[in-house]
Amino acid sequence: VTQAHLDRIAQVDDFVHAFLHVDAEGALAAAKAADEAAEPASALAGVPLAVKDVLTTIDMPTTVGSKTLEGWIPPYDATVTKRLRAAGLPILGKTNMDEFAMGSSTENSAYGPTHNPWDHARIPGGSGGGSAATLAAFEAPLAIGTDTGGSIRQPGAVTGTVGVKPTYGGVSRYGLVAFSSSLDQAGPCARTVLDAALLHEVIAGHDPMDSTSIDAPVPPVVAAAREGLNGDLKGVKVGVVREFSGEGYQPGVLRSFESAVDKLRELGAEVVEISCPNFVYALPAYYLIAPSECSSNLARFDAMRYGLRVSDDGEHSAEEVMSLTREAGFGPEVKRRVMLGTYALSSGYYDAYYGSAQKVRTLITRDFDAAFEQVDVLVSPTTPTTAFKIGERVDDPLAMYLSDICSIPANLAGNAAMSVPSGLSDEDGLPVGLQIMAPALADERLYRVGAAYE
Ligand code: GLN
């Protein structure tokens, strides 16, 4: 199976460009070890997968899509990487992404864009476009992504694949190169909900190396996916988020969403409309919180400890080397966010920006709490549009940011959320995603509803 996927990668990845690094030798050795083991290490032993290049790997470079870390081989494995190896999953390679996971199209990668296998001229979503594209192009049966504002779910939606952002703290962030620490969350990407559930159980669970990791049993997501496969949603209450429709949504996406809601009803779910009035403030709050945290997290790329170093010629002071290296190593979107974040955190501005955004975050969490008193899950389109053309939004950051308008609330509140394929748009024939959101620590609800729906 691993060899077949390596062959497929050799055949199509020049065209798709989903991988930044392929480790054929390592993957085949792990596959052989899984084959020869007396007992399978897990239900997924021997099933190869692709890992987003934001998680550290001791035997492969970890670039985070940035020139800053070009060629850097980390001295340790991320907890997610360790758990994958322990469960016997051969790692095929590392996937392309927007630099430091900042973007919605993978065009911010310093190594060139990934192409959507459905239409080569279109984006595969971002920041985890590489992971989603490996699935859609059948280069890998499973992949790992990370989701700070939608980077697992939005690529899933636009490539017709499944993507899950687990509850914040459900999967360890140890070895996940930090963008916005209070939002970053690793999760499974797959072509079916049950596959995602199996992978979820491999990577989830408490980790003492991550102080925000939740010390609680892993939600029973595999059992829930199997239950969902019976196709019966009787007794499940589904809330349709009223705020996620109207202007900015493609009519084809809205029509697909309406038929998704009809289907949930046919499966026996009770569907009601729910208002979450503060969700409309999620995007602006996110674009204060995420850049603020990134400006602090990216301070470690100082040209001294690791990564790129330029002008280290004895002619320049240490400060000049730092500054020139950051100038050369970071792309425009990363610089934009570091500057925005530094500004928002400046002395005297805290209350106006970061402080206000944190208050909005609380209001969004309260909207979720109120909604989940009435319903088991909330649903919405995952993204307002299908995959757009490569180049279409590169000069318009606000248009790019709008891709995540439906996915960001779950990150701000720390909830669990999934995107499940919801057919093709009748407007352009491209994949559409249905987003399902559940309360924190109730990830299993996503899998029950998602498996019944798909
Ligand atoms: N597109 C969003 C951003 O650029 C989300 C990215 C992510 O989830 N990593 O910040």
Residues whose N, C-alpha, C, O or C-beta is under 5 A from the ligand:
A	BS01	LIG	A101 M102 G103 S104 G126 S127 T146 D147 T148 G149 G150 S151 D404
